[in-house]
Amino acid sequence: MSEETSIHIEETAERDIVEQIDTQTEVLDAHDDIFELPHGNALELDETYEITAANKTNFIVLIGPAGCGKTTLVTTVYQMFQKNPMEDYYFAGSRTLLGFEQRAFLTRTTSGHAFPDTPKTRRGISDSILHLKLYSVIRDSFKELLITDFSGEDYKAIIANVNLAKEEFGVIKRADNLVLLIDGELVSNKKRRNGAVQETLELLKTIIDAGLFSNRTCLDIVISKYDIVKERSIEDSAIKDFLSNVQQKFINKFGNEVMKLNFYYVSAMPKDKNQLNIGYGLDKLINSWVERKMGSVGVIQSNLLKQDFKSEFNLFKIRTYGV
């Protein structure tokens, strides 16, 4: 084979490859329904900018001691939206389906665990931001939620350490809702209740002293594991009075420091499903995250709405990108 023939063959082959690539590109361009799916894991902070730039987004930060129920609360919110709407809001997609599923697995019978559980939150929030997209029928509009939580170790480290708070927890200042959880099981314990509340008071003071509390941030105080509180209140009548005093302490100490202060009694995953429904109180908490009516102080204790709606978001594409 001559050199000229060889060059001609190479040029022809190269031209054919280019034409094939051009043809494939045209085919892809002609199909608008071909797109790259997100990885589905929890997001890093810089991965959230695309969401916040495109839609109305509220950033929710949860803080509480180890074992108080932060991860259980978040995963229960996700799982409940798969079954029914909350208030007027329907599940309309998530960029972090895998992140939610990884956290929710241990709460299900398929995990093989005798009781619901959730994985322990790692320190820091750099790669642990979860995403929910919700749709309001009444308003015919969407709302995006970005939700993250600090670990119990982070909780302990920040108390009374203003410098550490400034250096490593500045993301709190970006929060639209700061959710402080007080473990209801500790509140129900005579020997531990005062210490549990005092820690939360000191934590909030540290956050404010560090200048991390924005004038647009709403403060949600959540008493978790309300099923335990309710059960033990039958034998210990002092619990009810104690909780009333706790609410008054927060109002007196921080009522003038924050734009909005609300108290919620929540049982995300009650041990006795006959006593309280799964997700007790979460509907009102979610409503505070999406509505954000400013400048009020209140106490909310509510039952979950019992509406018989069937979820239609079974396809991965729809669940990921919404309606």
N, C-alpha and C positions, 0 to 999 in steps of 0.2 A: 504494500500500500504506500502510495506516494505521500510526501509530506503535505502537499496541497490538499489531497483527499482527506487526510487525517484532520487537518485544520477545519475543513468544510464540515466533517462529521461532528466535531466538537462544537462548532458554532451552531449547527443545526440542533444538536442536543440541548445546548444552553438556551437557544431560542424557544424550544419546546417546553423546557422547565419554566421559563419566565411566563410563557403563555398559560401554562397550567396554574401557576400561582395567581396570575391576574384573573383567571376564570374562577378559581376558588374564592378569591377576595370578592368578586362581583356577586357570587352566590351568597356569601355571608352577609354582604351589605344589603342584599335583597330580602333577607329575613330579619325583620325587626324583633322577632321573639327570641333571637339568639343573643344571650348575654352571659356575662361571667357571674357565677354565684359567689356570695361571700363565704369566707371560711367557716363561719358559724360559731367560732370561739368567742369568749369574752373579748371586748375591744380594749386596745390601748388608748391612752388619752388622745394621741394625735390622730387616731382613726375615727374619732367622734366628730371632727370638724365638718366633714361632709354632711352629716346628719343635722348638726346645729345650724349650718349655713343655709340649708334647704327648707327647713320646716320649723314651726314653733316647737321648742324643746325645753323641757324642764329637767334639771340635773338634781338627782336625789342622792343624798349621802347619809348612810346609816352608821351609827356608832353605838357600841354597847360592849359590856364585858363578855368574855368567852362563855359560850353556852346559853346566852340569853335569847337566842332565836332569830338572829339577823338573817342568816341564810335561809332558814325555814320560812320566814316571812316572805322573802323575795321569791323563792321557788313556788310557794303556795299561790301567790298572786298570779304567777305565770300559768300554773296548772288550772286554776279556776277560770281564767280567761279562755282556756281551751273548751270549757263546758258551757259557760253562760256569760252574759255581759255583766258588768258591775255598774250599778247606777245606769247611766245612759251610754256607757262606753263599751264598745266591742273590740275584741282583739283583731288587729288589722295587719299584723306582721312583726317580724323581728329579725335583726341582723345577727343575733347571737343565740339561735336555736340550740346549737350544740352546747354552748355554755350553760344554758338553762337546763338542758337534759342531763348534763353531767352532774349538776347540783341536785336535781330532782330525783335521780335514780334511787338513792337510798331511802326515799320516802315511800317507795312503792313495794308491793308484795313480791314483785319479780326480783327484787334485790336479795331476797332470802332472809332479810332481817325481821325479827319478831316485832320490833317497834320502829316507827318512822325515824329517820336520822338524816343528817346532811353533812357533807364534808366540811372540815374546819377551814375557815377563811385564812388565806396566807397573809403575811404582813405586807403592807403597802397596797396601793390600788392601781399601779401603773398599767396592769394588764388584766383588770378584773371588773370592767364596766359592762353591764348588761343593757340591752336595748329592747324597748317595747314601743310598738306603734299602735295607737288606739284611735277608734273612730266614734264620733258622737253623732247619733242619728238626729237629735233635735237641732244641733248646730250645723249639721252636714259639714263637719270639719275634722281634721286629723290632729292628733297631739302625739308628740314623741317624748318618751321618757328614757333617760339614761340613769341607771341605778348602780350604785356601788356601795360597798361596806368596808369599814376598817376592821381588822382582826382584834381579838381580845388583847393580844400583846401590844398592839398600837394603842388601844384604849388605856392600858396601864401606863404606857410610856409617856403619854401626853399629859396626864394629870399633874397639875402644878408645875409644869415645865414649859413656860412661855416661850423660851428660846427654841426648844425643839419643835414646838407647835408652829412657830414662824418658819423654821427652816424646812421641815419635812411634811407639813400638813396644810400648805397654802391652798390646796385644791378645795378645801372647805369653803373658802371665800367665794367660790364659783357656784356654790349650792343654791338652788332655789328653795329646797326644803332640806333642813337638817333634822334628821330623825334620831332622837336619843332614846334607846331602849333601856328600860329598867326591868330586870328579871323578876317576873311575878312569883316565881318559886322562892326567891330570896325575900321578897316582900312578905310572903306568907310565913316566913320563919322569924320568930320573935328575936332570936339572937343575932340575926344577920340583916334584918330589914333596914335598920338605921344606917348601917355601914354602906349598904347598896345605894341608898338614896343620896347619902353624903358624897359618895364618889361621883355620882352624876352631877351634883351641884358643883363640885370642884372642877370637874371636866368642863362644864359649860362656862364657868368663870375663867378658866384658862383660855378657852377659845375666844372669848370676848376680850380678855386682856391682851391677847396676841393680835388683836385687830382682824381676826378672821371671820367675824360675823358681819356679813354685808347688810346694809339697810334694806335690802329687798328680800332677804332670806326669811322664810317662815320656819318656825320652830315647832316640831311635833314631838311631844313627850308620849312615849308608848309604854304602857304596862303590858308586858308580854305574858304568855302562859296564863291567861285569865281563867282558864278552866280550873287550874290549881288554886288560884285566888278564891274563886267562887266556892269550891269544895271546902277549903279550909276555913272560910269565913263562917261556915255553919257552926263550927266548934269554937272559933276565935272571933268574937264580935268586934274586937279591937282593930281588926284589919281594915274594916270600912272607915272607921274614924281616922286611922293612920293615913289612908290614901287621900282622904279629904284634906288632911293637914299637909300632905306632900304637895298637892295641887296649889294650896295657898302659899306654901314656901316658894315655889317657882314663880308664882304671880308676883308676890311681894318683892322677891329678889331680882327678877329679870323682866318683869312686865313692861318696864319703861325702856328696856334695852333692845327689845326685839319688835319687829313689825307685826308679827302674828304669833300667838302662842296657843296651842291646842293640846288637849290630853285625850288619849285613846286607850281603850281597853281591848286587847286583841288576843285571840287564841288561834294561831295559824293552823296548828295541827293538834287538836285536843286529843288526849289519850282516850277519853270516853266520848264517843261520837253521839251517844244518846243524851249527853248533858248539854253540849254545845255543838253547833254545826262546824264543819271544817271551814276555816277562814273567817271565823267570827270577828266582826269589827273591821275587816279589811276594806269593805266597800266604802266606808266613810273616810278611811285613811287615804285610799286611792283618790277619792273625790277631792281631798285637800291638795293632792299633788297635781291634779289637772286643772282645778278651778282657780286656786290661789286668790281667794277673796281676802284682801289685805286689811290689817288693822283691827283684829278681833281676838278675844280671849274666850275659850269655851272648853267644855268637857263633853266628849262624845262617847256614848256607849250604845252600840246598835247591833241588831241582828242582820245577818246577811240576807239580801233580797232573794226571794225564792221564785224566780221566773223560769219558766220551762222553755228556754230557747235552745235549739240545736246548733252546734258549731258547724260552719260550712268551710272552715279553713283547714281542710285535710291535705291538700296538695302542698308539697314543699315550696314550690315557686310562690304560691299565694301567701303561705305562712311567712315566707321570708320578705317579700316585697309589698305585701298588703293588697287591698282591693283596688 
